Amino acid sequence: MTDTAQEPRSDGSDIAALAKGGRTNFLGFLLRLLARLPFLFIAGRLYGAEALGRFASALVVVELTALICSMGEKRGLAQRLAEAPDDHPANLIFDGILIALLASIVAATFFWLVPAPMFPSGIYTELDLLIVLAIPGYALTEIVLAAQAYRFDIGTTVRARAVVEPWTISILAGAFYFVIPDSGLAMAYLASIYAGLATALWPFLRTYGLPRGWRPHPTAMGRMTMRALPLATADAIEWGTRRLDIFILGLFAAPAAVGVYYVAQQVASLPQKLKTSFEPILGPVITRNLTEKNYPAIARQVCQVGFWIVAAQAGIALALGIPGEGVMGLVGPNFVGGTGALAFLLAAEVVAATAVVSEAALIYVARVRNLAISVATIALQGVLTVTAMIVVDRLGLPDTYKAAGAAAALMLALGTASVVKSRLLARILGEPINNWRWALVWAAAPAIIVGWVAVQLPEWAELAFGIPAILLAYGAVIWRYGFGPEDRVLFRRKLEHPAEEAQTTAEESRS
């Protein structure tokens, strides 16, 4: 089987490949949006904020542990495959799968015996404990999807993460409420993880097949694990910055406040999925250009993708943030208090984009320094979050202010990381790294005006007509004044091959 990732490509072809992967996964973002809202509605209306808060606390521990157990293969697998083109790919992948499976079993056993980190409130059922079984399923899904992304197969990620997983948890959360109401959320989540794994395994086995003459070598696998630790730790920290706030909030606030914050975070994380639209395809492109020492191409790709992400996230943040009370009210009247947290979380996703795309290259050229910055980022977030909790307590304010304080701490920490990581990458590559364009401001201005008009309408009209109107106003301006010919490759579907797309883009640039 030919490995398309090894074929020579021009920088224009790389941009076209990135655009194609982003288009495919953007469809996944829309599908995930359609599935996420029913889950939040069911969880908020049927189970309530307190049950949702307990579920969120357990989820933080389970998913963080699973990500660590995947040993950084989400982004490191592309480099391992690129460095050993003559080896049978399935053998390399199954090395990672075996290590992840062993680590996951150990971790799941520990949390089964010591469940306190998952349930800090001390309230859980025997069925709730089964959520530890999601750890190996989540870790293996990460590796399988990374392997497919190396072959530029983003469709599998869309089907598993944006269709099967969210719709499974939404449907089963509703069904289980009438059967096991005390544990319905945990059981629905567990089922969704393994449904996603099954969806990913089928195309994976067709693409790579089974290992040939594969024998686990403990020494070699130990070296691989040691090499992967900085990347695995960076992955865990990057993910942890989106979950540390929930963990700390669970220590300082009631479960109901955690549940409100979780809903705000789930809504705000929808724009975050846009950056993951490009992560699977950006890794192989960067590793190939690093092999060729084509640093200017890497800088252009990072800046290009960074602007795409910032532009899209800013538009969605405006559309969801301006009518924020109505959006949170959909889940239930008790969740409207999380509107402030929602606004800060949406802003955090916008300022984090530069750090994310810079890190996509830093993990290959400066993984230890990148790790040090990531550790400093999460430490800064922890200090800011705890400080916010203490200040709110001393002022005697309600827990909703603690939720807003946690979100503001996240925004400040991620903004700092974006500045530091982009400057480090620019110094290493010898090229400027900047995702900012003034067109973002010009596009936001009419969107804010339209949003102000929308919030004067009844709530149903504010959501039904206001959100699309905000997106339309923003999109029209950013398309006209912010997007050049290379940016518009993202929306071109009529060409079959990346090389053709690159040629057309070059012709448009010359004209």
TIFI-184024 format. One record per residue (C-alpha): x negated, y, z negated; residue in three letters. Coordinates in nm, 3 decimals, decimal comma. Each point is the difference from the previous one (the first is absolute). Example, Ala and Ser with C-alpha at 12.3 -4.5 7.8 and 13.67 -1.06 7.14 Angstrom:
// TIFI-184024
-1,230 -0,450 -0,780 ALA
-0,137 0,344 0,066 SER
// end
This chain:
// TIFI-184024
0,000 0,000 0,000 MET
-0,142 0,338 0,097 THR
-0,045 0,249 -0,279 ASP
0,122 0,324 0,144 THR
-0,159 0,194 -0,283 ALA
-0,343 -0,081 0,142 GLN
0,061 0,143 0,345 GLU
-0,177 0,330 0,076 PRO
0,224 0,300 -0,021 ARG
-0,039 0,371 0,054 SER
0,089 0,257 -0,265 ASP
0,310 0,085 0,202 GLY
0,101 -0,365 0,002 SER
-0,049 -0,012 -0,377 ASP
0,230 0,301 -0,045 ILE
0,255 -0,168 0,225 ALA
-0,027 -0,324 -0,198 ALA
0,044 0,194 -0,325 LEU
0,304 0,174 0,145 ALA
0,153 -0,328 0,116 LYS
-0,048 -0,157 -0,344 GLY
0,141 0,310 -0,167 GLY
0,307 -0,003 0,226 ARG
0,069 -0,362 -0,080 THR
-0,033 0,047 -0,373 ASN
0,198 0,327 0,010 PHE
0,294 -0,214 0,112 LEU
-0,075 -0,208 -0,306 GLY
0,015 0,315 -0,213 PHE
0,349 0,077 0,131 LEU
0,112 -0,358 -0,062 LEU
-0,148 0,008 -0,349 ARG
0,187 0,325 -0,066 LEU
0,329 -0,162 0,101 LEU
-0,066 -0,297 -0,230 ALA
-0,147 0,192 -0,295 ARG
0,302 0,224 -0,052 LEU
0,247 -0,289 -0,053 PRO
-0,237 -0,155 -0,256 PHE
-0,031 0,325 -0,194 LEU
0,376 0,048 0,014 PHE
0,067 -0,356 -0,124 ILE
-0,269 0,014 -0,269 ALA
0,109 0,342 -0,125 GLY
0,377 -0,051 0,010 ARG
0,020 -0,365 -0,112 LEU
-0,303 -0,058 -0,222 TYR
-0,053 0,354 -0,134 GLY
-0,306 0,212 -0,076 ALA
-0,114 -0,203 -0,303 GLU
-0,010 -0,335 0,183 ALA
-0,165 0,167 0,297 LEU
-0,265 0,146 -0,231 GLY
-0,085 -0,342 -0,147 ARG
-0,021 -0,145 0,351 PHE
-0,229 0,284 0,112 ALA
-0,238 -0,054 -0,293 SER
-0,036 -0,370 0,086 ALA
-0,043 0,081 0,369 LEU
-0,297 0,227 -0,071 VAL
-0,195 -0,281 -0,166 VAL
0,098 -0,270 0,250 VAL
-0,085 0,194 0,316 GLU
-0,321 0,151 -0,136 LEU
-0,119 -0,344 -0,108 THR
0,090 -0,150 0,338 ALA
-0,188 0,275 0,182 LEU
-0,312 -0,068 -0,207 ILE
0,034 -0,373 0,064 CYS
0,003 0,062 0,377 SER
-0,366 0,108 -0,043 MET
0,017 0,300 0,230 GLY
0,085 -0,213 0,302 GLU
0,268 0,246 0,108 LYS
-0,280 0,219 0,138 ARG
-0,313 -0,212 -0,044 GLY
0,115 -0,291 0,217 LEU
-0,045 0,202 0,320 ALA
-0,365 0,059 -0,084 GLN
-0,065 -0,366 -0,081 ARG
0,156 -0,113 0,328 LEU
-0,188 0,264 0,200 ALA
-0,334 -0,103 -0,155 GLU
0,045 -0,369 0,086 ALA
0,146 -0,011 0,354 PRO
-0,138 -0,350 0,065 ASP
0,163 -0,163 -0,303 ASP
0,346 -0,153 0,016 HIS
0,219 0,285 -0,135 PRO
0,236 -0,231 -0,189 ALA
-0,290 -0,132 -0,209 ASN
-0,096 0,351 -0,112 LEU
0,360 0,089 -0,077 ILE
0,059 -0,317 -0,200 PHE
-0,306 0,076 -0,212 ASP
0,177 0,317 -0,108 GLY
0,332 -0,179 -0,040 ILE
-0,152 -0,262 -0,232 LEU
-0,170 0,262 -0,220 ILE
0,321 0,204 -0,018 ALA
0,209 -0,306 -0,084 LEU
-0,230 -0,109 -0,283 LEU
-0,017 0,350 -0,146 ALA
0,378 0,039 0,027 SER
0,070 -0,325 -0,181 ILE
-0,228 0,102 -0,287 VAL
0,162 0,344 -0,022 ALA
0,356 -0,136 0,019 ALA
-0,076 -0,250 -0,277 THR
-0,140 0,276 -0,221 PHE
0,303 0,226 0,036 PHE
0,235 -0,295 -0,053 TRP
-0,168 -0,061 -0,336 LEU
-0,050 0,372 -0,081 VAL
0,298 0,190 0,148 PRO
-0,038 0,315 -0,213 ALA
-0,181 0,204 0,271 PRO
0,290 -0,063 0,240 MET
0,273 0,073 -0,253 PHE
-0,127 0,270 -0,240 PRO
0,350 0,043 -0,142 SER
-0,002 -0,366 -0,109 GLY
0,335 -0,063 0,170 ILE
0,005 -0,279 0,261 TYR
0,156 -0,337 0,076 THR
-0,155 -0,336 0,086 GLU
0,096 0,053 0,363 LEU
-0,169 0,340 -0,003 ASP
-0,329 -0,176 -0,077 LEU
0,020 -0,180 0,334 LEU
-0,093 0,326 0,167 ILE
-0,366 -0,101 -0,057 VAL
0,046 -0,249 0,284 LEU
0,011 0,298 0,236 ALA
-0,372 0,063 -0,059 ILE
-0,135 -0,276 0,232 PRO
0,273 0,066 0,258 GLY
-0,078 0,372 0,015 TYR
-0,377 -0,055 0,020 ALA
0,022 -0,258 0,280 LEU
0,239 0,221 0,200 THR
-0,254 0,285 -0,013 GLU
-0,271 -0,224 0,147 ILE
0,218 -0,153 0,270 VAL
0,126 0,340 0,116 LEU
-0,356 0,137 0,004 ALA
-0,102 -0,289 0,225 ALA
0,283 0,078 0,241 GLN
-0,086 0,370 -0,003 ALA
-0,355 -0,090 0,108 TYR
0,156 -0,130 0,321 ARG
0,202 0,324 0,024 PHE
0,320 -0,187 -0,090 ASP
0,190 0,260 -0,202 ILE
0,338 -0,149 0,084 GLY
-0,049 -0,275 -0,259 THR
-0,057 0,260 -0,271 THR
0,317 0,179 0,107 VAL
0,207 -0,318 -0,012 ARG
-0,138 -0,116 -0,335 ALA
-0,030 0,328 -0,191 ARG
0,270 0,215 0,160 ALA
0,273 -0,249 0,087 VAL
-0,018 -0,329 -0,190 VAL
-0,131 0,114 -0,340 GLU
0,218 0,311 -0,056 PRO
0,318 -0,155 0,139 TRP
-0,053 -0,317 -0,204 THR
-0,040 0,191 -0,326 ILE
0,297 0,225 0,082 SER
0,239 -0,285 0,084 ILE
-0,109 -0,230 -0,283 LEU
-0,001 0,278 -0,261 ALA
0,368 0,051 0,076 GLY
0,079 -0,372 0,001 ALA
-0,199 -0,085 -0,316 PHE
0,173 0,273 -0,200 TYR
0,311 -0,220 -0,010 PHE
-0,197 -0,314 -0,093 VAL
-0,301 0,104 -0,212 ILE
0,054 0,370 -0,076 PRO
-0,280 0,013 -0,258 ASP
-0,266 -0,128 0,243 SER
0,144 0,075 0,342 GLY
-0,257 0,264 0,097 LEU
-0,300 -0,219 -0,086 ALA
0,139 -0,304 0,183 MET
0,091 0,204 0,306 ALA
-0,351 0,143 0,012 TYR
-0,160 -0,344 -0,033 LEU
0,211 -0,137 0,285 ALA
-0,085 0,298 0,221 SER
-0,376 -0,052 -0,044 ILE
0,010 -0,361 0,116 TYR
0,242 0,080 0,281 ALA
-0,256 0,257 0,122 GLY
-0,284 -0,252 -0,033 LEU
0,189 -0,257 0,207 ALA
0,069 0,263 0,266 THR
-0,371 0,087 0,019 ALA
-0,132 -0,358 -0,003 LEU
0,176 -0,114 0,316 TRP
-0,169 0,244 0,244 PRO
-0,326 -0,028 -0,197 PHE
-0,020 -0,376 0,057 LEU
0,084 0,047 0,368 ARG
-0,273 0,262 0,036 THR
-0,284 -0,160 -0,195 TYR
0,104 -0,360 -0,050 GLY
-0,143 -0,212 -0,280 LEU
-0,367 -0,005 -0,107 PRO
-0,241 -0,226 0,189 ARG
-0,250 -0,195 -0,203 GLY
0,056 0,238 -0,288 TRP
-0,168 -0,081 -0,329 ARG
0,013 0,241 -0,291 PRO
-0,351 0,101 -0,108 HIS
0,007 0,134 -0,356 PRO
-0,330 0,190 0,034 THR
0,100 0,175 0,323 ALA
0,347 0,074 -0,135 MET
-0,156 0,142 -0,315 GLY
-0,213 0,236 0,210 ARG
0,307 0,100 0,197 MET
0,187 0,073 -0,322 THR
-0,282 0,216 -0,137 MET
-0,019 0,192 0,327 ARG
0,376 0,051 -0,001 ALA
0,024 0,127 -0,358 LEU
-0,066 0,370 0,080 PRO
0,258 -0,007 0,278 LEU
0,250 -0,196 -0,209 ALA
-0,047 0,245 -0,285 THR
0,045 0,297 0,235 ALA
0,319 -0,156 0,138 ASP
0,129 -0,060 -0,351 ALA
-0,082 0,355 -0,109 ILE
0,157 0,155 0,311 GLU
0,313 -0,203 -0,065 TRP
-0,026 0,058 -0,372 GLY
0,018 0,377 0,040 THR
0,357 -0,057 0,122 ARG
0,083 -0,218 -0,302 ARG
-0,203 0,133 -0,293 LEU
0,262 0,269 -0,048 ASP
0,271 -0,263 -0,051 ILE
-0,219 -0,191 -0,247 PHE
-0,079 0,309 -0,209 ILE
0,358 0,122 0,021 LEU
0,113 -0,338 -0,132 GLY
-0,219 0,056 -0,308 LEU
0,127 0,353 -0,071 PHE
0,362 -0,005 0,121 ALA
0,309 -0,218 -0,025 ALA
0,063 -0,272 0,266 PRO
0,284 0,210 0,145 ALA
-0,246 0,283 0,081 ALA
-0,232 -0,253 0,164 VAL
0,292 -0,123 0,208 GLY
0,082 0,354 0,117 VAL
-0,365 0,059 0,087 TYR
-0,019 -0,333 0,186 TYR
0,288 0,104 0,224 VAL
-0,167 0,334 0,074 ALA
-0,324 -0,184 0,076 GLN
0,173 -0,244 0,233 GLN
0,156 0,284 0,197 VAL
-0,330 0,192 0,007 ALA
-0,198 -0,307 0,104 SER
0,194 -0,021 0,327 LEU
-0,229 0,261 0,160 PRO
-0,295 -0,187 -0,152 GLN
0,085 -0,296 0,224 LYS
-0,090 0,217 0,298 LEU
-0,366 -0,011 -0,097 LYS
0,016 -0,378 -0,022 THR
0,128 0,011 0,358 SER
-0,355 0,079 0,109 PHE
-0,210 -0,177 -0,266 GLU
0,009 -0,348 0,160 PRO
-0,106 0,128 0,341 ILE
-0,242 0,269 -0,125 LEU
-0,226 -0,250 -0,177 GLY
-0,096 -0,207 0,309 PRO
-0,049 0,316 0,209 VAL
-0,234 0,155 -0,259 ILE
-0,202 -0,318 -0,054 THR
-0,064 -0,033 0,373 ARG
-0,114 0,362 0,033 ASN
-0,224 -0,043 -0,305 LEU
-0,167 -0,295 0,171 THR
-0,065 0,227 0,300 GLU
-0,099 0,293 -0,232 LYS
0,257 0,216 0,177 ASN
0,053 0,241 -0,289 TYR
0,163 0,284 0,200 PRO
0,270 -0,245 0,115 ALA
0,069 -0,103 -0,361 ILE
0,035 0,364 -0,106 ALA
0,241 0,072 0,287 ARG
0,209 -0,307 -0,083 GLN
0,016 0,083 -0,369 VAL
0,103 0,360 0,072 CYS
0,251 -0,106 0,266 GLN
0,173 -0,259 -0,216 VAL
-0,022 0,227 -0,303 GLY
0,191 0,274 0,177 PHE
0,264 -0,244 0,125 TRP
0,055 -0,119 -0,357 ILE
0,006 0,348 -0,155 VAL
0,238 0,132 0,266 ALA
0,244 -0,287 -0,044 ALA
-0,020 -0,007 -0,379 GLN
0,052 0,375 -0,028 ALA
0,315 -0,016 0,211 GLY
0,145 -0,289 -0,197 ILE
-0,097 0,164 -0,330 ALA
0,195 0,312 0,096 LEU
0,299 -0,203 0,118 ALA
0,018 -0,204 -0,321 LEU
-0,120 0,263 -0,246 GLY
0,219 0,300 0,084 ILE
0,326 -0,197 -0,051 PRO
-0,170 -0,197 -0,280 GLY
0,291 0,015 -0,244 GLU
0,232 -0,153 0,256 GLY
-0,253 -0,271 0,089 VAL
-0,050 -0,100 -0,364 MET
0,373 0,025 -0,065 GLY
0,063 -0,274 0,255 LEU
-0,152 -0,250 -0,242 VAL
0,214 0,127 -0,285 GLY
0,075 0,317 -0,198 PRO
-0,251 -0,100 -0,270 ASN
-0,283 0,021 0,252 PHE
0,045 0,364 0,103 VAL
-0,237 0,102 -0,281 GLY
-0,283 -0,150 0,202 GLY
0,024 0,267 0,272 THR
-0,303 0,189 -0,133 GLY
-0,207 -0,317 -0,004 ALA
0,113 -0,074 0,356 LEU
-0,123 0,340 0,122 ALA
-0,347 -0,046 -0,153 PHE
-0,027 -0,358 0,126 LEU
0,086 0,103 0,355 LEU
-0,263 0,275 -0,016 ALA
-0,251 -0,253 -0,135 ALA
0,043 -0,221 0,306 GLU
-0,075 0,292 0,230 VAL
-0,320 0,109 -0,178 VAL
-0,116 -0,363 -0,029 ALA
-0,012 -0,061 0,376 ALA
-0,350 0,142 0,046 THR
-0,140 -0,223 -0,276 ALA
0,166 -0,306 0,152 VAL
-0,138 0,039 0,352 VAL
-0,344 0,104 -0,131 SER
-0,011 -0,308 -0,219 GLU
0,077 -0,218 0,304 ALA
-0,353 0,084 0,119 ALA
-0,172 0,046 -0,337 LEU
0,066 -0,360 -0,106 ILE
-0,238 -0,105 0,277 TYR
-0,269 0,272 -0,017 VAL
-0,003 0,095 -0,370 ALA
0,206 -0,253 -0,191 ARG
-0,174 0,051 -0,334 VAL
0,030 0,381 0,012 ARG
0,360 -0,036 0,119 ASN
0,066 -0,229 -0,294 LEU
-0,154 0,253 -0,241 ALA
0,227 0,273 0,137 ILE
0,303 -0,228 -0,027 SER
-0,084 -0,083 -0,362 VAL
-0,037 0,371 -0,077 ALA
0,333 0,068 0,173 THR
0,198 -0,249 -0,204 ILE
-0,176 0,116 -0,318 ALA
0,097 0,358 0,079 LEU
0,357 -0,109 0,067 GLN
0,012 -0,187 -0,331 GLY
-0,127 0,301 -0,196 VAL
0,241 0,239 0,173 LEU
0,296 -0,238 -0,046 THR
-0,064 -0,057 -0,372 VAL
-0,050 0,374 -0,047 THR
0,336 0,066 0,167 ALA
0,170 -0,256 -0,228 MET
-0,145 0,162 -0,313 ILE
0,094 0,352 0,112 VAL
0,359 -0,104 0,074 VAL
0,025 -0,171 -0,341 ASP
-0,129 0,306 -0,183 ARG
0,241 0,228 0,185 LEU
0,287 -0,233 -0,088 GLY
0,113 -0,033 0,362 LEU
0,201 -0,298 0,133 PRO
-0,162 -0,301 0,167 ASP
0,083 0,127 0,348 THR
-0,274 0,260 -0,052 TYR
-0,242 -0,283 -0,076 LYS
0,089 -0,154 0,335 ALA
-0,068 0,332 0,177 ALA
-0,328 0,039 -0,190 GLY
-0,118 -0,346 0,105 ALA
0,080 0,082 0,364 ALA
-0,184 0,335 -0,019 ALA
-0,305 -0,176 -0,146 ALA
0,000 -0,242 0,292 LEU
0,021 0,285 0,250 MET
-0,298 0,185 -0,153 LEU
-0,214 -0,313 -0,021 ALA
0,067 -0,105 0,360 LEU
-0,061 0,352 0,129 GLY
-0,340 0,004 -0,171 THR
-0,087 -0,340 0,148 ALA
0,088 0,122 0,349 SER
-0,242 0,292 -0,024 VAL
-0,287 -0,207 -0,140 VAL
0,035 -0,301 0,232 LYS
0,039 0,204 0,318 SER
-0,315 0,201 -0,082 ARG
-0,197 -0,315 -0,075 LEU
0,103 -0,161 0,329 LEU
-0,080 0,317 0,193 ALA
-0,350 0,006 -0,149 ARG
-0,062 -0,368 0,084 ILE
0,129 0,021 0,358 LEU
-0,142 0,344 0,068 GLY
0,339 0,102 0,137 GLU
0,278 0,220 -0,148 PRO
0,299 -0,179 -0,154 ILE
0,310 0,218 -0,009 ASN
0,364 -0,102 0,041 ASN
0,142 0,348 -0,056 TRP
0,165 0,207 0,276 ARG
0,186 0,326 -0,048 TRP
0,287 -0,139 0,206 ALA
0,103 -0,190 -0,314 LEU
0,088 0,333 -0,163 VAL
0,186 0,131 0,305 TRP
0,201 -0,324 0,016 ALA
0,082 0,002 -0,372 ALA
0,144 0,355 0,006 ALA
0,311 -0,069 0,215 PRO
0,047 -0,336 -0,174 ALA
0,019 0,175 -0,338 ILE
0,253 0,252 0,136 ILE
0,217 -0,279 0,143 VAL
-0,032 -0,189 -0,329 GLY
0,117 0,302 -0,201 TRP
0,310 0,020 0,219 VAL
0,057 -0,377 -0,036 ALA
0,000 0,002 -0,381 VAL
0,289 0,251 0,006 GLN
0,219 -0,271 0,158 LEU
0,192 -0,272 -0,183 PRO
-0,232 -0,284 -0,107 GLU
0,117 -0,246 0,267 TRP
-0,054 0,259 0,274 ALA
-0,333 0,105 -0,153 GLU
-0,129 -0,354 0,040 LEU
0,177 -0,102 0,321 ALA
-0,079 0,317 0,196 PHE
-0,265 0,182 -0,204 GLY
-0,272 -0,267 0,010 ILE
0,016 -0,050 0,379 PRO
0,016 0,379 0,053 ALA
-0,311 0,055 -0,214 ILE
-0,189 -0,268 0,191 LEU
0,114 0,143 0,333 LEU
-0,108 0,355 -0,087 ALA
-0,336 -0,118 -0,126 TYR
-0,058 -0,244 0,285 GLY
0,078 0,252 0,274 ALA
-0,259 0,248 -0,126 VAL
-0,273 -0,252 -0,079 ILE
0,045 -0,161 0,342 TRP
-0,020 0,333 0,181 ARG
-0,282 0,166 -0,193 TYR
-0,179 -0,279 -0,188 GLY
-0,025 -0,297 0,234 PHE
-0,251 0,001 0,285 GLY
-0,032 -0,259 0,280 PRO
-0,194 -0,247 -0,220 GLU
0,261 0,029 -0,276 ASP
0,280 -0,076 0,242 ARG
-0,153 -0,339 0,078 VAL
0,174 -0,102 -0,322 LEU
0,338 0,036 0,172 PHE
-0,088 -0,144 0,341 ARG
0,147 -0,347 0,055 ARG
0,013 -0,034 0,377 LYS
-0,364 -0,105 0,050 LEU
-0,097 -0,360 -0,055 GLU
-0,371 0,021 -0,073 HIS
-0,198 0,224 -0,235 PRO
-0,252 0,075 0,277 ALA
0,278 0,136 0,219 GLU
0,129 0,211 -0,289 GLU
-0,350 0,136 -0,061 ALA
-0,044 0,091 0,369 GLN
0,333 0,182 0,005 THR
-0,090 0,185 -0,320 THR
-0,333 0,112 0,147 ALA
0,174 0,126 0,315 GLU
0,250 0,196 -0,209 GLU
-0,284 0,154 -0,202 SER
-0,182 0,114 0,315 ARG
0,317 0,151 0,143 SER
// end
